[in-house]
């Protein structure tokens, strides 16, 4: 007799994927302000942007002037290990419409992670945080200049450092608690590279 787990996992997957899509979309849109983001340009070289580098991009990424490649902040193997993703998970740049850059790990699966960087002023970062309902936001100490998470989006942490919003999103189909812990661990690994 088949286990009921696949039906639960499917429902969880749909909800988790919808939550991630909404969170990333809202976060990236809010951080972009009212300005039109620069167009994304696919990169045809194998050069990579270091964590503190400019906008040279990577073969799998998109160039956004002044925004480092989030795929280069932490190695894919480290992300897979820290976020407890399946071995062999695919990773790579995904397009962003807010003027930022994003890197997805195991995208489209029940267990996945996304690391996004968007250039933002401190007042812009604070303005976005102010849009989240009171009582759902808590500060996260020890990350960048300021960091927070919301109980509305478990597994998502936003960190402000050096003029960037570092958004870490981790989804696990089976548990929100481990997604939150994994997101914090990824943020700790990535924030030192900004």
PyMOL commands that set and color helices and strands:
alter all, ss='L'
color gray80, all
select helices_A, chain A and resi 5-31+70-72+76-82+122-130+176-191
alter helices_A, ss='H'
color red, helices_A
select strands_A, chain A and resi 41-42+62-63+91-94+101-105+112-119+137-139+146-150+156-161+164-171
alter strands_A, ss='S'
color yellow, strands_A
deselect
rebuild
show_as cartoon
